[in-house]
């Protein structure tokens, strides 16, 4: 990572920590639509252990736990994970949820072939370089068991904020304090190399609205 890239990463970590601290439970208690879809996909694949990357304050991780999955929830915000653990206790699912502070620019702190499924809602499209995204997907592949499923969502280059705000290079633009790496289809296809690409589904979320892809890919058995 360049010095500029490290500076941006550090600034984004501080920004998210401050945001979760100032706005507890900012995304509400209801799961995201991609998480509801992912739970059905994971269940159909007989998955039991789910890793969520970028879990934030936990609305999706808690949903997976309520649906009966064992969940490992990671984020680089200590504040977000503290809120997640408190909510898990309140909802009676604390025994099915573990948390860990994880910067996804670093190797995942899990053994090889140790989880059945991985979920990441708008985590891959944060302030990560293309090289860092490829490294992260390689780590996801490492920790998944054969036949495991990866569901992720990203904002794409058809989004209204693409090209707006401050350009940070590598299709990363900062708008309102949040830096986003907007994906083109070429990047999605490159990340699926060696995987089975099951689906690339376009959808919208929020008031702007944000335009995203929901990608489902799996490992051969």
Order of alpha helices (4+ residues) and beta strands (2+ residues): alpha-alpha-beta-alpha-beta-alpha-beta-beta-alpha-beta-beta-beta-beta-alpha-beta-beta
